[in-house]
Amino acid sequence: MTDAAATGQQYRAHVERSSDARHARATIRQFTLDTGVRRGDAAAGPNAVETLLTALGTCLLTSLAMVADASKLDVRAASVDLTASRQDRPPRVTGVEYVLRVDCPAADERVAHLIDLAERNSTVLGSLRGGSFPITGRWERARATAGEIG
């Protein structure tokens, strides 16, 4: 492992398989995340690729909030829908696509710039884009629906 002082912040997680061999529990600080570890068993919980998508989406939303605050832009709501493609042999993710939906009263040009800055400041996106599969994304205006929490 590299020296944290030389490389910046370090992150830690502990992941342990349950005795039933269907689940794994990740412990991150005082939080836990239960996942499924049986291939094809959707009832066991989110699988590793779905967890990867969740990490990417969460990181994009975190970066968006940070950049919006710094830019003094009012982002009233934001969400990300993500899809991954996977091959079996060898098993690997072959691509990720996402749609980032933003509710912001600013002009399209300012929102597009905001998204660009958020993407450039996303640790997970930056790490994955350096990998062996394409990641494509686009943004669009969020449309409020009845009962939506914003």
C-alpha positions as CSV (number, residue, x, y, z in Angstrom):
1,M,0.0,0.0,0.0
2,T,1.2,3.5,-0.8
3,D,2.0,6.1,1.8
4,A,-1.1,8.3,2.5
5,A,1.1,11.4,3.0
6,A,2.5,11.0,-0.5
7,T,-0.7,10.1,-2.3
8,G,-3.5,11.9,-0.4
9,Q,-6.5,10.4,1.3
10,Q,-6.8,6.7,2.0
11,Y,-10.1,4.7,2.3
12,R,-10.7,1.5,4.1
13,A,-13.4,-1.1,4.1
14,H,-13.8,-4.6,5.6
15,V,-15.8,-7.2,3.6
16,E,-16.7,-10.5,5.1
17,R,-18.8,-13.4,3.6
18,S,-21.7,-14.6,5.7
19,S,-21.9,-18.1,7.0
20,D,-24.8,-18.8,4.5
21,A,-22.5,-18.0,1.6
22,R,-25.2,-15.8,0.0
23,H,-24.2,-12.5,1.4
24,A,-21.3,-10.3,2.2
25,R,-21.3,-7.5,4.7
26,A,-19.0,-4.5,4.1
27,T,-18.1,-2.4,7.1
28,I,-17.0,1.2,6.3
29,R,-16.4,3.3,9.5
30,Q,-19.7,2.8,11.5
31,F,-21.8,1.9,8.4
32,T,-22.6,-1.4,6.9
33,L,-23.6,-2.5,3.4
34,D,-25.0,-5.9,2.7
35,T,-24.5,-7.4,-0.7
36,G,-25.2,-10.6,-2.5
37,V,-22.3,-12.9,-3.4
38,R,-24.2,-15.7,-5.2
39,R,-24.1,-15.2,-8.9
40,G,-27.6,-14.9,-10.4
41,D,-29.3,-14.6,-7.0
42,A,-30.9,-11.2,-7.2
43,A,-32.8,-11.9,-3.9
44,A,-29.5,-12.0,-2.0
45,G,-28.9,-8.2,-2.5
46,P,-27.0,-5.9,-4.8
47,N,-24.1,-7.6,-6.6
48,A,-20.6,-6.3,-7.0
49,V,-21.2,-4.6,-10.3
50,E,-24.4,-2.9,-9.0
51,T,-22.3,-1.8,-6.0
52,L,-19.7,-0.4,-8.4
53,L,-22.5,1.5,-10.2
54,T,-23.7,2.8,-6.9
55,A,-20.3,4.1,-6.0
56,L,-20.0,5.8,-9.4
57,G,-23.4,7.5,-9.1
58,T,-22.8,8.5,-5.5
59,C,-19.4,10.0,-6.4
60,L,-20.9,12.0,-9.3
61,L,-23.7,13.4,-7.1
62,T,-21.1,14.3,-4.4
63,S,-18.9,16.1,-7.0
64,L,-22.0,17.8,-8.4
65,A,-22.9,19.1,-5.0
66,M,-19.4,20.3,-4.3
67,V,-19.0,22.1,-7.6
68,A,-22.6,23.6,-7.4
69,D,-21.8,25.0,-4.0
70,A,-18.5,26.5,-5.2
71,S,-20.2,27.9,-8.3
72,K,-23.2,29.3,-6.3
73,L,-25.6,27.4,-8.5
74,D,-28.9,26.2,-7.1
75,V,-29.2,22.5,-7.9
76,R,-32.7,21.7,-6.5
77,A,-32.5,18.0,-7.3
78,A,-30.2,15.5,-9.0
79,S,-30.2,11.8,-9.8
80,V,-28.2,9.3,-11.9
81,D,-29.4,6.2,-13.7
82,L,-26.5,3.9,-14.5
83,T,-26.2,0.7,-16.6
84,A,-23.2,-1.6,-16.9
85,S,-22.5,-4.3,-19.6
86,R,-20.7,-7.4,-18.6
87,Q,-19.1,-10.3,-20.4
88,D,-18.6,-13.8,-19.0
89,R,-15.3,-14.9,-20.4
90,P,-13.2,-13.4,-19.1
91,P,-15.6,-12.0,-16.5
92,R,-15.4,-8.2,-16.7
93,V,-17.4,-5.0,-17.1
94,T,-17.2,-4.0,-20.8
95,G,-18.9,-0.6,-20.5
96,V,-20.9,1.8,-18.3
97,E,-23.5,4.4,-19.4
98,Y,-25.2,6.9,-17.2
99,V,-27.7,9.7,-17.4
100,L,-27.3,12.5,-14.8
101,R,-30.6,14.4,-14.3
102,V,-30.3,17.9,-12.9
103,D,-32.9,20.3,-11.8
104,C,-31.2,23.7,-11.9
105,P,-32.6,27.1,-13.0
106,A,-29.3,28.1,-14.6
107,A,-28.9,28.3,-18.4
108,D,-28.0,25.1,-20.3
109,E,-24.5,26.3,-20.9
110,R,-23.9,26.9,-17.2
111,V,-25.4,23.5,-16.3
112,A,-23.3,21.8,-18.9
113,H,-20.2,23.5,-17.5
114,L,-21.2,22.4,-14.0
115,I,-21.6,18.8,-15.1
116,D,-18.2,18.9,-16.8
117,L,-16.6,20.2,-13.6
118,A,-18.4,17.5,-11.6
119,E,-17.2,14.8,-13.9
120,R,-13.6,16.0,-13.8
121,N,-13.8,16.1,-9.9
122,S,-15.3,12.6,-9.5
123,T,-12.7,10.3,-8.0
124,V,-14.5,7.1,-9.0
125,L,-15.3,8.3,-12.6
126,G,-11.7,9.4,-13.1
127,S,-10.4,6.1,-11.8
128,L,-12.7,4.0,-13.9
129,R,-12.2,6.1,-17.1
130,G,-8.5,5.1,-16.9
131,G,-9.5,1.5,-17.2
132,S,-10.1,-0.9,-20.0
133,F,-13.8,-0.1,-20.8
134,P,-15.6,2.9,-22.0
135,I,-17.8,5.1,-19.8
136,T,-20.2,7.4,-21.5
137,G,-22.5,9.9,-19.9
138,R,-25.0,12.6,-20.7
139,W,-27.0,15.0,-18.6
140,E,-30.6,16.2,-19.0
141,R,-33.0,18.4,-17.1
142,A,-34.9,16.7,-14.3
143,R,-38.6,16.6,-14.6
144,A,-40.4,16.8,-11.2
145,T,-43.1,14.3,-10.7
146,A,-45.9,14.2,-8.2
147,G,-44.6,12.9,-4.9
148,E,-40.9,13.3,-5.8
149,I,-38.7,14.1,-2.9
150,G,-36.5,17.0,-3.9
